[in-house]
Structures are given as C-alpha cells and as structure tokens.
Amino acid sequence: MVNVPRLVIAAPASGSGKTTVATGLMAAFAERGLAVSPHKVGPDYIDPGYHALATGRPGRNLDAYMCGPGLVAPLFAHGAGGCDLAVVEGVMGLYDGASGQGELASTAQVSKLLRAPVVLVVDASSQSRSVAALVHGFASWDPEVRIGGVILNKVASDRHEALLREALDESGLPVLGVLRRAPQVATPSRHLGLVPVAERQTDALDAVRAMGDRVREGCDLDALMALARTAPALPDEAWRPEPSPAPAARPVVAVAGGAAFTFAYAEHAELLTAAGAEVVVFDPLHDEKLPAGTAGLVVGGGFPEVYAPELSANEPLRRAVTELALSGAPVAAECAGLLYLARELDGRPMCGVLDASARMSERLTLGYRQAVAVSDSVLAVAGTRLRGHEFHRTVLEPGAGPTPAWGLHQPERRVEGFVQGGVHASYLHTHWAAAPSVARRFVERCRG
C-alpha cells in the first residue's frame, strides 16, 4: 500500500499556467520542510528539470501511452515512497491525450489511476461569470475525475476576483488560490519548449523561487494540503528495477549529460545500474575523453543543434566516440544522440559513425509512435514491440540505414533509424521501464 498525499495540477488548455502553479507548489511546500515528490504527465523532459530544482528530488514522468496504464501507479509509488506530498503536473488540457486514443495518456486518466484529487488552473483573464460554466463542464464531464478545487490565474483586480469568486460560489468548488496578472516568470522558451535547467542553472533557480513566491502569496497552502490528504491509499506495489545477479566486474556505461544532452528518464540509469552496470555521466561539451574503462555508451536526447559548434570543436571526444562505435561496443543513441553520431549537423562535423547528414527544419515532428524492432540489436531482438515518442525540429538524410532500427506504425508506416555493429541510433524516445529487458540486454552486450 502506498499512502502519500497527492495533487494533480490540471487546466482546461495549455498555456493556462500549470507549470507555474505546479512548480510553485512544489517549491512552496519544500520550503516548509516537506519532502515533495515531483511528477509530470506525458513524455516531457524539460518541466521535470524545474520540478527537480524546486524539490531536490528527481522529476519523474508518468506516461500511460509509453509505459501502459498498469505502470502509472507503480512508477508513481517508486518516486513518491517516503515523501510527505506528491505534486503531479498535467499535460495539455485535462482531457487531452494520445491522438485518436480516447482518454489514453491524458491527465484525467492519470488522475484516476492515482485516485488523486485534481486542482484546475483556470486562465481567467477574459471572463467573469462564464468561469463557473467552464469549471462546471470540466467537473461534470467525467464523474470519475474528482476536481477538488480551482486556482484562478491572470486575475486583473480585486473587482475581477470578486466577480469570479461570486460565480464559482454556485459551482460548489472552492477557490484554492488566486494569482494576479503579472509579467510571466522568466522561463525562456525556444523551438521545443522551455530552455532546460542545465543550460541556465542560476536563472532557473531564480525562476523557481519566483514561482514559489507567487504561489505562496496567492494560494491557500493549508487547504491544498488538506485536499491532498483526501487521496486514498493505493494498493499498487512500487515499481523497482529487477536486479541482475552481480558478476565480479561491473561494466562502465558512459551516459552523455551536460547542457547538450538533458533528455533522460531517471529510471533508465536505475535500470542500467540494476542490470549490473556502473553508470558514469560525462559532458560531451567539455570532456575530451570517455570515462575510464567505458564498455558501452548511451547518448540520449537534448539540443545538439544549439551546441553544434562546441560539440564539433571537441575533436578528441568525437574521435573517442567513433573509435568506441567502430570497435563494436554497444552504443544506444536517441534523437540528439542520433544527430551526434551523424556525419554532420548543420554543416558542422559530428562523430561520423553514421553515414547521414542532419539539419534544422521549420517542421516540428511530434507525437506518439508504435514501433517494432526491425532487426536484432544491442537493445532488442527483432520483432520486439515498444511505444515511443518523437519530438524534434531536425531532419536526417537518409532517415534510415541499410538495417533500420524501427518500423513505425503510427501515424504512417515507415522505417527509421540505424542498426550497425553495436550501434542502435534512432529519433524515437522510449521509456525502458516498459521493457526492462532493453537495459539488461544492453549491459550483457557491454560484458562482451
């Protein structure tokens, strides 16, 4: 049984202020000395970085599409165990999920799987009495979703607040907070959303403090905590990476980090460690060598296009990566990692492991994907089925090698990625908690 007080922070639509409220609540409660467990619905990598700053704990994702609904509560319990409070930031609008899949992967579905009360953040900037109709609609749409209160955002004045409160008195839902219209907290964005924490550590800390200040001043923290405590115990056992029998030696798996490679799920490193690896993080922007004894390499997602000059200039590391890949050592590259292994990115030389060229594009490729492994690789045997997510504004030519990594079946059928020697490189982001055999297989290949 997992009995952690918890709240889901949702909104009628994107842009309503979920991130400000969720991150602010995390910071405000952490300031009170509470151990706060941060979570994010969906595949987003960037918001969890701000959550981690606010709480001092890893930000964790809850994705019912990639991991399946049955893993949502166990993964939540894994992250929230021993905490005083868990705050879950939703995705998009409350009822928006995977395209054409009903409620799958929506904030509403996750709230039901967690049996957690929902706090609805409403952008009230252009309405008064109509806010009651909007809130009533969201509260009554699905009786299994329990909306426990409302936080009003972008409120213009005392008079505006009074009109909104009067209207909501009829809804029966309490107003748990009011945030006045104010200049947005400085969380700069670019082509894939917010700028990650690793690229602006000091400014990000200031932004998180500002969010915490706004929420502490405008919200009833005691009432929100009381609401969180109404969540019943969950019967689900916490997810745990299954440990492999410990051999005499633990192979070193180098994992790319730093500002250029910030997209990673916390569970991946945990799974590699449980499978018997020694995980060592390095920074391709600054480190000229791979970690001593590297037997395998994981290069995840991020923003290599932003740091192409610096990555290209680090020739010693590029040579080391190329030599490792050519030796047949296991290399798993995902999205940004795929670009780093390419011949060039926006005209700048990269590692040259793959005979492909990458460039920035105006077109955003975004969405969930159903995938099947086309051939045996260091990650999976042919025929293995996984669900993943694509999220990039780059184009790779060609998009697949002679032996592709994946066959994708949604929304269109195509092959994608590269399998050559020990290299598995693809645009597809996957969540290994859904298939722990991926980490175990990779570490076994590292042992030789």
C-alpha positions in Angstrom: 0.0 0.0 0.0 1.2 3.5 -0.9 -0.4 6.3 1.2 1.1 9.6 0.0 -0.9 12.8 0.0 -1.1 13.9 -3.6 -2.5 16.5 -6.0 -2.8 16.6 -9.8 -2.4 20.1 -11.3 -4.5 20.3 -14.5 -6.0 23.0 -16.7 -8.7 23.4 -19.4 -5.9 24.0 -22.0 -2.2 24.5 -22.5 -1.0 28.0 -21.6 -3.2 28.3 -18.5 -0.4 28.3 -16.0 0.0 24.7 -15.0 3.8 24.8 -14.9 3.9 28.0 -12.8 1.4 26.6 -10.3 2.8 23.0 -10.1 6.4 24.1 -9.8 5.4 26.9 -7.4 3.5 24.5 -5.2 6.5 22.1 -5.1 8.8 24.9 -4.1 6.4 26.4 -1.5 5.8 23.1 0.2 9.5 22.1 0.0 10.3 25.5 1.8 8.0 24.3 4.6 10.4 21.4 5.1 8.2 18.8 3.4 9.7 16.0 1.2 7.9 16.7 -2.1 7.8 14.1 -4.9 7.6 15.8 -8.3 5.9 14.2 -11.3 4.9 15.1 -14.9 2.2 13.5 -17.0 3.4 12.6 -20.5 6.8 12.4 -22.2 8.0 15.9 -21.4 11.7 16.0 -20.3 12.1 19.7 -19.6 9.5 20.5 -16.9 10.8 17.7 -14.7 14.1 19.6 -14.6 12.4 22.6 -13.0 10.5 20.3 -10.7 13.8 18.7 -9.5 15.2 22.2 -8.7 12.0 23.0 -6.7 12.1 19.8 -4.6 15.7 18.4 -4.7 14.4 15.1 -5.9 14.4 13.6 -9.5 11.5 14.8 -11.6 9.7 11.7 -12.9 7.3 11.1 -15.8 4.0 9.2 -15.7 3.2 8.2 -19.3 0.3 5.9 -19.8 1.0 5.6 -23.5 4.6 4.6 -23.4 4.5 2.6 -20.2 0.9 1.4 -20.2 -1.8 2.4 -17.7 -0.8 -0.5 -15.4 2.6 1.0 -14.7 1.5 4.5 -13.8 0.7 3.9 -10.2 3.7 1.6 -9.6 6.1 4.2 -11.1 4.4 6.9 -9.0 4.9 4.9 -5.9 8.5 4.3 -6.8 9.2 8.0 -6.9 6.9 9.1 -4.1 7.7 6.5 -1.5 8.6 8.1 1.9 7.5 11.6 0.8 5.1 13.9 2.6 3.4 15.1 -0.6 3.4 14.4 -4.3 2.5 17.0 -6.9 1.7 15.8 -10.4 1.8 18.4 -13.3 -0.6 17.5 -16.0 -0.2 17.8 -19.8 -2.2 19.9 -22.3 -5.9 20.2 -21.3 -7.3 17.9 -18.6 -9.0 15.5 -21.0 -6.4 15.7 -23.9 -4.5 12.5 -24.5 -2.9 10.5 -27.3 -4.4 11.4 -30.6 -7.3 9.1 -31.6 -6.9 7.1 -28.4 -9.7 8.4 -26.2 -8.5 9.2 -22.7 -5.3 7.3 -23.0 -2.3 9.3 -21.6 -4.5 12.2 -20.6 -4.1 14.0 -17.2 -7.7 12.8 -16.5 -6.7 9.2 -16.9 -3.6 9.5 -14.8 -5.6 11.2 -12.0 -8.0 8.3 -12.0 -5.1 5.7 -12.0 -3.6 7.6 -9.0 -7.0 8.2 -7.3 -5.8 11.7 -6.8 -7.8 15.0 -6.5 -7.4 17.4 -9.3 -6.8 21.2 -8.9 -7.9 23.0 -12.0 -5.8 26.0 -13.0 -8.0 28.4 -15.0 -6.9 31.4 -17.1 -9.5 33.9 -16.0 -8.1 36.8 -17.9 -11.0 37.3 -20.3 -14.0 36.1 -18.3 -16.0 36.6 -15.2 -19.3 34.7 -14.6 -18.5 32.4 -17.5 -15.8 30.8 -15.4 -18.4 28.9 -13.5 -19.8 27.3 -16.7 -16.3 26.3 -17.8 -15.4 24.8 -14.4 -18.8 23.0 -14.2 -18.2 21.5 -17.6 -14.8 20.1 -16.7 -16.0 18.9 -13.3 -19.0 17.1 -14.7 -17.6 15.7 -17.9 -16.2 12.5 -16.3 -17.7 11.7 -12.8 -14.6 9.5 -12.1 -12.3 12.6 -12.2 -12.5 14.4 -8.9 -11.9 18.1 -9.2 -11.3 19.3 -5.7 -10.8 23.0 -6.3 -9.8 25.8 -8.6 -6.8 28.1 -8.8 -7.6 31.3 -10.8 -4.7 32.7 -12.8 -4.2 36.0 -14.5 -6.8 37.8 -12.4 -6.8 41.5 -13.1 -8.0 43.3 -9.9 -9.9 42.9 -6.6 -13.1 43.6 -8.5 -12.4 40.9 -11.1 -11.5 38.4 -8.3 -14.8 39.2 -6.5 -16.8 38.5 -9.7 -15.0 35.3 -10.3 -15.5 34.1 -6.7 -19.2 35.0 -6.7 -19.7 33.0 -9.9 -17.8 30.0 -8.5 -19.8 30.0 -5.3 -22.6 28.4 -7.3 -20.3 25.6 -8.6 -19.6 24.1 -5.1 -15.9 24.0 -5.9 -13.6 26.0 -3.6 -11.2 28.6 -4.9 -7.9 27.5 -3.5 -5.8 30.3 -5.0 -5.8 33.5 -7.0 -2.8 34.6 -9.0 -2.8 38.2 -10.2 -2.0 39.1 -13.8 1.7 39.8 -13.8 4.7 39.6 -16.1 5.5 36.0 -16.8 8.2 34.4 -14.6 11.4 34.3 -16.7 11.4 30.8 -18.1 12.5 31.4 -21.7 11.4 29.1 -24.5 12.6 28.1 -27.9 11.7 25.6 -30.6 11.0 22.6 -28.3 9.6 24.4 -25.3 11.2 25.8 -22.2 15.0 26.1 -22.1 16.3 23.2 -19.9 17.6 23.8 -16.4 21.1 22.6 -17.3 21.5 25.5 -19.7 20.6 28.2 -17.3 21.1 26.9 -13.8 21.3 30.2 -11.9 18.4 31.8 -13.8 16.3 28.7 -13.5 16.8 28.8 -9.7 15.6 32.4 -9.7 12.6 31.4 -11.8 11.7 28.5 -9.5 11.9 30.8 -6.4 9.7 33.4 -8.2 7.1 30.7 -8.9 7.2 29.6 -5.3 6.7 33.2 -4.1 3.7 33.7 -6.4 2.0 30.5 -5.3 2.8 31.0 -1.6 1.3 34.5 -1.7 -1.7 33.6 -3.8 -2.7 30.1 -2.7 -4.1 28.5 0.4 -1.4 26.0 1.0 -3.1 24.5 4.1 -6.3 23.9 2.1 -4.3 22.4 -0.7 -2.5 20.1 1.7 -5.8 19.1 3.3 -7.2 18.2 -0.2 -4.1 16.2 -1.0 -4.6 14.2 2.2 -8.1 13.0 0.9 -6.4 10.8 -1.7 -6.9 7.2 -0.5 -4.1 4.6 -0.2 -3.0 3.0 -3.5 -3.0 -0.8 -3.5 -0.2 -1.0 -6.1 3.3 -2.1 -5.3 6.0 0.3 -6.1 7.9 -0.4 -9.4 11.5 -1.4 -8.8 14.2 -2.3 -11.4 14.9 -6.0 -11.0 18.5 -6.6 -10.0 20.6 -9.0 -12.1 23.0 -11.4 -10.4 26.1 -9.4 -9.6 29.1 -10.6 -11.6 32.6 -10.0 -10.5 33.0 -6.9 -12.7 30.5 -4.1 -13.5 31.0 -2.7 -17.0 31.2 1.0 -17.2 28.3 2.5 -19.2 29.0 6.2 -20.1 25.9 8.3 -20.3 26.1 11.7 -22.0 24.9 14.6 -19.9 25.5 18.3 -19.6 23.7 21.1 -21.4 23.5 19.5 -24.8 22.0 16.2 -23.6 19.4 16.8 -21.0 16.6 14.5 -22.0 16.7 11.4 -19.8 14.3 9.4 -17.7 15.6 8.7 -14.2 14.5 5.1 -14.5 17.0 4.4 -17.3 20.1 4.9 -15.1 18.4 2.9 -12.4 17.7 0.1 -14.8 21.3 0.1 -16.1 22.6 0.0 -12.5 20.3 -2.8 -11.5 21.4 -4.8 -14.6 24.9 -4.7 -13.3 26.4 -1.6 -14.9 28.5 1.2 -13.4 26.8 4.3 -14.8 29.1 7.3 -15.3 27.8 10.6 -16.6 30.1 12.7 -18.8 29.7 16.0 -20.7 30.4 16.0 -24.4 30.7 19.8 -24.4 33.7 19.7 -22.1 35.1 16.2 -21.5 37.8 15.2 -24.1 37.8 11.6 -23.1 35.1 9.0 -22.4 35.1 7.8 -18.8 37.9 5.3 -18.0 37.0 1.7 -18.9 33.9 2.7 -21.0 32.3 -0.6 -22.3 29.1 1.0 -23.6 27.7 4.4 -24.4 24.3 5.9 -24.1 23.6 9.3 -25.7 20.1 10.5 -25.1 18.0 13.4 -26.2 18.6 17.2 -25.9 19.7 20.1 -28.0 22.8 19.3 -30.0 21.7 21.8 -32.7 22.1 24.6 -30.2 25.6 23.4 -29.3 26.8 22.2 -32.6 29.9 24.4 -32.7 31.0 23.3 -29.3 30.3 19.6 -29.9 32.1 19.8 -33.3 35.1 21.6 -31.8 35.6 18.8 -29.2 37.5 16.7 -31.7 39.2 14.4 -29.2 35.9 13.2 -27.8 34.4 12.8 -31.2 37.3 10.6 -32.2 36.9 8.6 -28.9 33.2 8.0 -29.6 33.9 7.0 -33.2 36.6 4.5 -32.1 34.3 3.0 -29.5 31.5 2.6 -32.0 33.8 1.1 -34.6 35.1 -1.4 -32.0 31.7 -2.9 -31.9 30.9 -1.8 -28.3 27.2 -1.2 -27.5 26.1 2.3 -28.3 22.5 3.5 -27.8 21.7 6.9 -29.3 18.3 8.5 -29.1 17.3 11.7 -31.0 20.0 14.1 -30.1 22.4 11.1 -29.8 21.4 10.1 -33.3 22.4 13.6 -34.6 25.7 13.5 -32.6 26.6 10.2 -34.3 25.8 11.6 -37.8 28.4 12.8 -40.3 27.4 16.4 -39.8 24.9 18.7 -38.2 24.0 21.9 -39.9 27.3 21.7 -41.8 29.5 21.1 -38.7 31.3 17.8 -38.4 30.0 15.3 -35.8 31.2 11.8 -35.0 30.7 10.3 -38.4 29.6 7.0 -37.1 26.6 7.1 -39.3 26.7 8.0 -43.0 23.9 10.6 -42.7 23.6 14.4 -42.5 21.4 16.3 -40.2 20.0 19.9 -40.4 17.5 22.1 -38.6 14.0 22.3 -40.1 10.9 24.5 -39.8 8.8 21.4 -39.4 8.1 20.0 -35.9 7.9 16.3 -35.8 5.9 15.4 -32.7 3.8 12.6 -31.5 3.5 9.1 -30.0 4.6 6.2 -32.1 4.0 2.4 -32.2 7.3 0.7 -33.1 8.6 -2.8 -33.8 12.3 -3.7 -33.9 13.3 -4.4 -37.5 16.4 -6.4 -36.6 18.4 -7.7 -33.7 20.3 -5.0 -31.9 22.0 -4.3 -28.6 18.6 -3.1 -27.3 16.1 -5.6 -28.6 15.6 -8.7 -30.7 13.8 -8.4 -34.0 10.0 -8.2 -33.5 10.1 -6.5 -30.1 7.3 -4.1 -29.9 7.6 -0.8 -28.0 5.8 2.5 -27.8 7.7 5.7 -28.1 7.6 9.4 -28.8 9.2 11.7 -31.4 10.0 15.3 -30.7 12.4 17.2 -32.9 12.8 20.0 -35.5 15.6 18.4 -37.4 15.8 16.2 -40.5 18.3 13.4 -41.0 19.1 12.3 -44.6 18.8 9.4 -45.0 16.3 8.8 -42.2 17.2 5.1 -42.1 20.2 3.0 -42.7 20.5 -0.3 -44.7 19.4 -2.0 -41.5 16.8 0.3 -39.8 16.2 0.4 -36.1 12.4 0.6 -36.0 9.4 0.0 -38.2 6.8 2.7 -37.1 3.1 2.1 -37.4 1.6 5.4 -36.3 0.5 7.7 -37.8 2.1 6.3 -41.0 4.1 3.2 -41.8 7.8 3.8 -42.3 11.2 2.5 -41.2 13.5 4.7 -39.2 17.0 4.7 -37.5 20.2 2.7 -37.8 21.5 -0.6 -36.6 25.1 -1.2 -37.5 27.6 -3.3 -35.4 26.9 -2.4 -31.8 25.1 0.9 -32.6 21.4 1.4 -32.2 20.5 5.0 -33.2 17.0 6.4 -33.7 14.9 9.5 -33.3 12.5 7.5 -31.1 12.4 8.3 -27.4 11.4 5.2 -25.4 10.8 4.6 -21.7 12.8 1.5 -20.6 10.6 0.9 -17.6 8.0 -0.5 -20.1 10.6 -3.0 -21.3 13.4 -3.6 -18.7 14.9 -6.3 -20.9 16.3 -3.4 -23.0 18.6 -2.3 -20.2 19.5 -5.9 -19.3 20.3 -6.8 -22.9 22.5 -3.7 -23.3 24.5 -4.4 -20.2 25.0 -8.0 -21.2 26.4 -6.8 -24.5 28.7 -4.5 -22.6 30.2 -7.5 -20.8 31.2 -8.9 -24.2 
